[in-house]
Amino acid sequence: MVGYLAVDEHGIYNLHVICATCSHAEPVTFEKKDIQLFWWTAVPNIVLFVRDNDGDENARLYKFNITKASPPNQAYEISAREDEDALVFGNNLRDPKVIVGVNNEHPA
């Protein structure tokens, strides 16, 4: 499976995937704000992504299950505090542990 960020019909960057045997891509996230980056994880069908928090340049980190990809499926916000900037620093596709950096002392 290949994932990439593409503009949806509303002009928002969302995550799209295409499988090795499919001839078409489909969106799997339906966010109302642009996704900036995403990472596959060692847990099957789970991706992490970041997006800006209302233009304050603080990235919020989310976990998302792409197998339940439909508008009712909500992303789980990992970094939920105000004025907090989060980013994935280490991710290994063979180990389910992820190293996340959170800056809550000197955010953007």
N, C-alpha and C positions, 0 to 999 in steps of 0.2 A: 504494500500500500504506500502510495506517495501522497504527501500532504503539501499544500502550498497556500499562501495568502492571496486572495483575489477579491476584487471589488464585486459586491453583490448588486442586485437590482436597485438598491437604495443608495449606492455610492459608498458603502461601508466595507472596509477590509475585513473579511471573515475567512475562516479556515475551510478549505475545500480538500477533498480527497479523491483519489482515483486508485482502483485496485489493479493488480497486474493483469487480470483477465477481463477487465471492463474496458469499454471504449468511450465511456463518458465520465466526467467528473461531477461531483455533487457537493453542495455546501453541507457542512456538519455543525457549524456554529451559526447562530442567528443573533449576534450581538448588535446593539444599537450604536456602539462606539467602535472605532477601528481597533483591531488586534494588531499589536506591533511586532511581536515575536511569538513563536511557539516551539515546543520541544516534545518529541515522543518520549515516553517513559518505558521502563522495563515491565510495567504492569500493562497487560494487553488492553488495547483500545483506550488507554488513558493518556491524554495530552495535558501539558501545562501551557498556559499562555499569559502574556502580560498586555495590558492596555493602560493608557493614560487615564488619570483620575480627574475628569472635568477640566482638562487643560492646565493643571497645576504642575505638570512634568514629573509627578510622582507615579511610578508604575505600580499597578495593582496586579497581584499574581493570582491566577485562577487554575483550578483543576476541572477537567471536562471529560466525560465519557462519550466517545464518538459513536458508540453502538446505539445509543439512545438519541441520536441526532434528529431532533425535531424541535420546533419552537418552544413547546412546553418544557423541554429538558434544559435546566438551568445550570450554569457553571457555578462551582463552589469556590467562593473567594477565600484564598488562603491568607492573604494579608489584608485584614479588614479594618485596621486602625487608620484614623485620619492622619494626614501628614506623615505617611510612611511610604518609602520607596523600596520595592522588592525586585529581585532578579535571581534567576537560576545561575549558580556558579559552577556546579558540578552535576553531571547527569550521565549515567552509564546504562546502556540498554540491557545489560546482563544483571544488574543489581537494582532492586526497587528503591534504594535510598537515593535521595536527591539533596544536594547541598544548595540551600537558599540563603542569599544575603538580604538582610532587611536593615535599612537605614531609617531609624525613627528618631535619631538625635539631630541630624543635619540634613533633612530632606531638601528637595529642590526649592 
